[in-house]
Amino acid sequence: MDNFVRKNNTINFTSYPQKKKISHDTISYLLFDYLASIGTKTVFLVPGGGNMFLVDAAGRHPEIKCICTHNEQAAVIAAESYSRINKEVGVALVTTGPGATNSITGIAGAWLDSVPILIISGQVKRADINNEKLVRQKGPQEIDIVSMVKGITKYSKTILDPNIFLNELQKAVSISKSGRPGPCLIDIPLDIQSSELEIPNEYNESNYKEIPTQKFRIDNKLEKMMYELKKSKKPLLLMGMGVKCSDSVKLAKKLIEITNIPTAFTWPVSDILPYNHDLYVGRPGVVAKRNANITIQNSDFLLSIGARLDRIVTAFNPENFAKNAKLFCVDVDRAELQKHPKRFRTILSDAGFFIENLLEKINKVKYVNTNLRWNKKCLDLKKKYGKNIFSKKTKFSVYQVVENLSKIIPKHSIIITGSSGLSIEVFHTHFINKLGQKIIINSEGLGSMGYGFPSLLGTAFTQNQELFLFESDGSAMMNLQELQTLKTNKIKAKIFIINNSGYVSIKNTQKNYFGGRFLGVDKNSGIETSSIADLAKALKIKSYKIKNNHDFNQKVRKTLRNDEFIIYEVFVDDDEKLLPKCSAFNLGQGKMISAPLEDMSPLLDINDLQKVTTNIDDLSLQIRNNEFNN
């Protein structure tokens, strides 16, 4: 322990020279010198023999902060969170073999959520690489990680020539950020890592662009869209992750305010406006506040910007999505546009480029939505159906917990959540976000558990805002070791662990579709979650157990703003349902059908539904006539 010191959460090796510029060094040092030059100065890593020169170079570079995790999956997840919050390429450094394979879940999550990260994997020396593939393995711990991640990265390559290394590095970084962002991987053999070369005093900027903006031909489509918008009586905007990917949040806010158009948001961008803003409609989808879905279906014009409109948003029925609207969909990914029904009018463009051009057009024609009756109807629906009415009075409910947190988590704070499970979905459906709050959900597409602790780790650096994590017990168990990493790095955050005794979401699935034949969902069926508060005490982390509202008021409210690391384990009802929800109905023989987007469970009386919707779907009548088995 006497050969290094810790300062500002960074391990600095005292035996290494701390020079600002080194004219001659290894390719490994060049790598981190380049990353530092473009603003990425934090690296998440697990050291190993296969990446030893890379680890050494990262540790001794004076501008690189090294954050060590206990598992490579956590390092990649942390890098993803770092990228989201800092708008830089997140970097994870892993070793060969199991280190590389452990990173795959994190890579897949970043791929589906369009987050620019760079994974640097160590590899056996070139002479030991199994190029011929005649045997399963040639070098020690060798694995062909590039082939494994080819389908979930934008670019991946094993570097075999040291002379092309810098070009390949710059290319990978540029590709990760360009067009639709995503992960890239560079695999570096040991003998390449240790190769020496001259370190430049400065680096030329990479000119690589996946889709240059001049290639977006949107003028004609923009004209047609404006024609329909000006005719519209019930216009609606829908913002998606593409807005954040293109660093266009300010432009999006400007568009909403100037046009006076009510706006819906997908979960990753639900924090663009505060929930109580008059133009904030909600977050539509299979699980949503009822008013958001009704408003989507009542609109006569919908402009979707940067949202891929997946099955969760459209309730597994894209043909019926915004069924009364002229629908325009803007996306930078041509394949995403090609999947849509023919009635969708598609526009291939980066979200930021599109909004800039749209604002120019709007200013030129002086367009503003003047239908105040429509805006009032959107607001009335939010007031009527936006309330949380699902808390149980007999037991402490996760719905009540989310309502409490909506009230007490301060403005301008950062809230990180896990990525899946009933508690997480309740949070993203019912949390009332305030002005300036940033909400980070990783792995929304993949929905992998275990994201909470490493995501908090990646968010914690370079940010001065208060940090909060909302995670569930089942998910926390999957990367529990990173609780120690948070403590080691002196992360000051408040963690809320929702303990519902296992996997309630899967428990509901087994109850609804398999007659209550439970397996692997709670203690009685083979899986038991530990008390995180008890485990925290063993790690000397302050923790509280919260079992009712009295506990919440006495323990949480009084300590929430303390400048320290605290875990609140909140014990809630283990038999709650996810509501409101577009229910799925079993047609038999493996076929399922989902309720219409606007017709959520618990079902409204058909007359009440008629009052708030433009037209009733035949499927809604069939559901009420019990023509399906739920």
N, C-alpha and C positions, 0 to 999 in steps of 0.2 A: 504493500500500500504506500510505500515511501517514494515511488518513482512517478507519481502523478498527483496533481492537486485539482480540486474542483472549484470553479469560479463561474458564477452566473449560469449554473446548470450545464456547464461544458467541461468535459474532461480535457485538461491540458497536460501533456506529457512534458515534465520538467527537463528531460534529457534531450528534447528536440529543440533545434534552433528556431526562434520565432522571427524570421525575416519577413519583411513586407514583400520583397520580390526575390525570387531565386532564378538565376539565369539558366541553370542546368539542373534537371531533376528527372524523375520518372514520369511515365505516361499517367500513372495514378495521380501524381501531384498536379499534372497538367489538367486532368479532368476536374478536380475540385477548384483549381485556380480559375478555370473557365466558368464554372457554375457560380463562383463568388462574383465574377465580373459581370454576370447578368442578373445579380440580385438574389440568387438562391444560396443562402448561407446557412441553412439548417439541413442536416442529413440525419435520417433515422436508420439505424443499422443494428445488425447482429454480427459480431465478428466470427471469423472461421478461418481455417487453413486455406480454403480456396479463394478468399478475398483479402489475404493478409497484407499485401502491398497497398491495396486500396484503403484498408482500415488505417494503416500506418500514415498514409498521405493525408487522409481526412483528419486524423488526430493532430497532425503537426501543422496543418495549414492555419495561419493566424486568423483568417476570416470565417472559418467553418465551425459551426456549433454542432457537436456530435451528440445525438440523443440515442442511447442504447436501450433497446427493448429486449424482452425475453423470448419473443417469437417473431419470426420474419413476417407472418401474416399481420401482426400488430404494427410492424415497421411500415409496411405498405399502406395500411389503413391510416396511420398517423400522417404519412406523406400526402395522402389524398385530402385529409382534413386541412393540413397546412396549405395545400394548394387552393382549396376553396376559400379560406379566410384571408390569405395573403395575396391572392391573384398572381402567384408565381408557380413555376413548375415545382411540384413536390418531389423529393428524391429519397429513395430507399436503397440501401446497400445491403446485399445478401451474399451468402457464400454459395458454393456449388452444391449439387446433390439435394439433400433435404432442405437446405436453406432456400434454394431456388423454388423447390416444389411447394414449400410452405407459403410462398408469396402469391400463389396463383389465385386464391380467393380474393385477395385485395386487388389484384390486377383486374380480375373479372368485374369487380364492383366499380372500379374507375372506368372501365370500358363501357359498361352499360349506362353510367351516369355522366359520361363525357367530361371527365376530369383529367387535366394534363399532369401526368406524373412520369418520372423517369426511374426505372428500376435498373440498377447496376448489379449484375450478378458476376461473381467470380467463377472461374472455370479452370479445369486442369490445364497444364501446359499443352501447347499445340501438338507435341509428339504423342500425347496420351489421349487425344480426342478420338473417339470411335467413328471415324469418317466412313469406313467401309460398311458398318452396321452388320458385320458377319457374326459378331458376338454381342451380347447384351450390354456389356460394359468393358471398357478398356482401362481407363484411368481410375484412381481411387475416388469414390463418391461422385464419379462422373455421371451426368445426366444431360440429355439434349433438351434443355429448357426452351430454346428458341422454337423448336418444332411444337412443343407443348402449348406455348402461348401465342402461336401464330394467329389463331382465330380470335384472340381477345386483346390484341395490341394493334396499334396503327403501324408500328414498325418494330422489328426485332432482328438482331443480327449478332453473330459471334465475330468479333474482330480478330482477324488472322494476320493482318498486315499493319505494323505500327505506323507506317507512313500515311495511312488514310484515317488514323484514329480521330484526329481533331475534326476532320470533315464529317465523319460519321456521327460524332458526338453532337456537333452543331445541327446536323440534319435531324437527328432524333429529337432534340429539344424543340426545333422549329416545327416538326411534324406534330409533336404532342400538343402544341398550342394552336396550330393552324386549322382552318376549316372547322369541322366538328372535332373538338379536342378529345384527347384520350391518352392512354398509357403507351409508352414505348419502352423497350428493353434492350440494353446493350450487355452482351455477355463477353467477358474479358478474361482470356487465359492468363495463367500466372506469369508466363514468360513475357507476355505483352504488358501486363501490369508493371513489371520491373524494368522494362526497356527504358533507356534514358534518351533524353532529347533536350533541345533548347526550349525554355519557357518564354513565350512572347511577352513583351512589356504591355501589349494591348492586343485585343482580338477584333478581327473584322466581323461586322454583323452578318449573320446568315441571311441570304436573299431568298431562301426557300419559302414559297407560299403554296399551300395545297390548292387553294382556289383564289386567285387574285380577284379583288373586288370588281375590277373592270369586266370580269367575265359574267357577272350577274346582270342579266338582261331583264330588268323589271319595269321599265317605263310603260310599256303597253298594258301589262297586267295591273300596274298601279293605277292607271287611268280607269280601267274597268272596275277595279275595286272601289275607287273614289266615286264613280257613278252610282254604284249600288249603295255605298255608305250615305251619300247625300239623299237617296230615296228612302232610306231606312227610318222607321218610326221607333224601333226597339233595338238599337245597336248595342253590341257587347264586345269587349276585348277579353282575350284569354292569354295570359303570359306564362311562358314555360322556362325551363332551365337554359334555353338558348340565350335568353336575355342576360343571364349572369355569365354564361360562357363567353359572350361577346363584349363583356364589360360595359353593358348598356343600361344599367339600372337607372341612372340619372335621366337618360333619354326616355326610358319607359315611363318614369314618373312625369316627365314633362308632357309626353303624349297624352297620358290619362288626364292631367289637369287641363291642358289646353282644349282638348276635345270634349271634356265633361261626359265621357262615356263610362258607364259602369264596367267594372273589370273583375274577372275571376282569375285565380292563380292556382297553378299546380303546387304540390307540397314543397318542392325545392326552392320556390320563389315566393312562398307565402308571406315573407317578411318585407316585400318591396314597399308596401304601405301598411300602416297600422290597421288592425281589424276594424276599428271604430270609424275609419274614414268613410265619408258618405258614399264614395264610389267603390268601396271594397265590397264585392258581392260574396266572395267565399272561395272554397276550394272544392271543386266538383269531383265526382267519381263514385265508385262503388260504395265507398265509405265516406260520408260527407254530411254536413248539415243540409237538411232538406231544401232550404231556400236556394242554395247554390245550384243544385241540379234543376230545380223548377225554373229558375231564371234562364239557364242555358236553353232549356226546351221552349221557353216562351219567346226568346229573341227572334228577330227577323233578319238579323245580320250579325255574323260572328267572325271576328278576325283573330285567328290564333297565331301568336308570334313565338317561335322557338319551343313549342310544345309538340312532342311527337304523337300525342293523342293515342296512347296505348290502350289496351283493353281495360285497364283499371279506370282510366278517366272516362272512357266511353261506355262503361258497364257492359263490356263484351258485345256491344252492338253498334259498331261505327255507323252503319246505315241509318240508325235511328238517332244518332247524336246531333243535337241542335236541329231537330227534325223540321222546324218551321223557318229555318234561317238560310240565307245565302251565306255559305261558309267559305272563307278564304284561309288557307293554311300556309304559313311561312316557315321554311326549314332550310338549313344549310346542307342537309343530307338528302340527296336525290332519292335514295332507296326508301327513306321514310315517307317521302311524298308519294312515291309510286304505289305504296301499299294501300292508300286511301281509296274509298269508293269514288266512282266517277263524278258524283255530284260535288265533291270537294274541289275547289278551285285552288290549285297549288302554285306557290311562288318560291322558286329556288333562290335563297339569299341568306346571307348572314343576318342575324337579327338586328345588330347594330346598324349595318349598312341600310337595311330596309327602313328602320325607324327614322334614321336621318333623312332619307329621301321622302318618306311619308310626311314628316314634319315640314319639310320645304313645300310640299304640295298643299298641305293643310293651311299653312301660312299664306300661301299664294291665293287660295280660293276663299280664305277666311272661314273655314268650316268650324262649326261647333254644334254639338248636339243640343238642340233647344227643346226637346220633348221632356219637359220636367215631370209630366205624368208618368212616363216610363221610369225615370229615375226614382220617383217617389214609390212606385210599385216595387222596384227592386229593394228599396230601403224598408218598405212595409213587410215584405216577405222575410227579410233578415231579422227584423224585430219579432216577427211572429214565430219563425221556425229556427232562429239562430240561438235560442236559449237552451241551456243544458237542463234537460228534464229527466235524465236517466239515472241519477243517483238514488240508491236505495236508502231508506230511512233506518232499516234494522241493522245494517252492516256498513262499515267504512268502505266507500266505493272509489274506484279509480277515477270515475267521473267527478266526484267531489274533490279529489286530490288535484286534478287538472284545473278545476274551477278555482281552488285556493291558490294554486301557483300562478294562474293568470292575474290574480289580484296583487300578489306580493313580489313577484320577480320584477326588478326595476327596469325602467326604460334604458336604452342604450347598453344593454347587457348581451352576452352571447349565450345561447342555449343550444346545447348539443343533445341529440337523442340517439337511442339505438335505432335499428333500421326495420325491425319487424316484430310482430307479436301484438296481442290485443292491447296492452297498455300503451305501446308506441302509437298504434293507430288511433286510439282514443285521444292521445295527446295532439296529434296533428289534425284531428277532426275538430276538437273542441277548445284547444288553447286559444286564448284571446291575446294576440301579440300586440305589444305597445310600440310607440314611436321609437325608432332607432334600434330595436332589438334585432339581432341576427340569429336566425335559426338554422342550424346545420344538421341535415340528415344525410348520412352517407349510405351508399349501397341501396338506394331506393329501388333500383331495377332488379338487383340480385336478391335483396331482402335477406341478407345473411345475418344471423345472430352473432354476437360477440364484438360488435363494432363500437360500443359505447366508450369503454376505457381508452383504447388507442386513439379513437377520434378526439376525445378530450385532450389527450396528450399532444396531438398534432395541432390543435387549436390554441394551445396555451402559450406558444412562443411568439413573441413580437407584438402581442396584443395586451393592452392595458385595461380592457373592459372586464367587468365582473363575469365569471364563468359559472355556468350551471349545466349539469348533466342529468337527463331524464332517461333512465334505463330500467329494464325489467330483470327479475331474478334469473330466469332461464337463460337470457342472453348474457348476463354478467358472468355466468359460470363458464362460458366458452372462451373467454380471454381473461380469466380471473388473475392470472399472474401479472398482468399489467397494472394492477392496483399497486403493487410494489414499485413499479416504474414511476407511477405518479407521485408516490411518496418520496422516492429517491430524488426526483427532480423538483421537489418542493412546490408542487402545483397547488395553488390556492384556489380551490373550487368547492362548490356545494354539489354533492351527488345525491340524487333521489333514486333509490332502488325500489321499484314497485314489486313487492313480494305477494304473488297470488298462488304460491305453492306449486309452481310448475309451469306447464304450457297450456294456459286456458284456451287460447285460440284453437290449438289442435284438439283439445278436450271437447270443445264445442263441435268441431268437425266430426269427431268420432261419435258424439252423442246424436248429431243430426242425421248422419248418413250410414252409421253402422250400429244403430240400436244400443249405443252406450257400451260397446265392447272396447274398454279403455286399455291402452298399452303405451307406456312411456310418457305419460302426461302428468303424473303426480306420484306421491310416495306410495300410494296403494297400488299403482300400476307399474312400478319398476324404476321410477326416477325421483330423486329427492334433491331439492336445491338447498344449499347451506344458507344459514343466516349470514348475510354479508356484514351486518353490524358486528356479529361475534368474531368473524374473521378479521375485520378491520381492527378490532382491539388487539388481536395477536400481532398485527403489524404496527401497533401504536398509532393508529389513526383514530381521531375522535369520531364517535358515531352515536347515533340515537335511534331508538326504536319508536316508531309512530304507529299507534293502533286505533286512533280515533281523532276526532276533531279537537278534543281537549289537548291531547298530546301535540297535535299540530300547532295549536296556538301557543302552548307553553314552551315547546322545544324548537320548533322551526322559526316561528316569527321572531323570537327573541335572539336567535343566533345567526339568522340568514345573512346579515350584512357584515358579520365578523370577518376580519382579514385572516382567514385560516382555512385549512382543509377539513371539511366535515362530510360525513356520509349519513344520510337519513334513510333508514330502511323502513318503508311504509307498507304495513300489512293491510291488504285489502281483501274484499270478497273474492273467493276462488270460484265463483259460479256466476260470472257476469257475461252478458252478451255484447257484441259489438254493434252499436246502434248510433244513428240510423244507418241502414244498409240496404243496398239493392240485393234482395235475396235471390238465390239460385234454386231452381226447382228441378227435381229428378224426373226425367221422362222415361227412365228405364233403358236397359241395354247400353249403358254407358253414356247416354246423352243427357245434357243439362241445358237449361234455358234460364237466362237471367231476367229479372223484372225490368221494366222500362226505367230509364235513368231517373225520371221524375217520380216514380212510384216506389218509395222506399218503405222498408219495414222499420217499426210497426206501421202497418198499412193505415192510411187515412180512410175515413168513410168516403165512398165513391162520390157523394155529393160535395164533400169538402174538397176533394181532389179536383172536381169539375170547376169549382169556384176560383181556383188559383192557377189552373193550366189552360192553355189555348184549346187543346183538344185531347180527349181521352183515347188512349191506346187500347185496341181490342184485347191485348194481352192482359191489361189491368182488369178487364171484366172477367176474363177466363180465370185469373188468379182468385178473384173473389167468389167465383162459382166453384172453387175447389176442384178444378180440372187437372191440377198437378199435385203430386206428392212432394212436400218440402223435405 
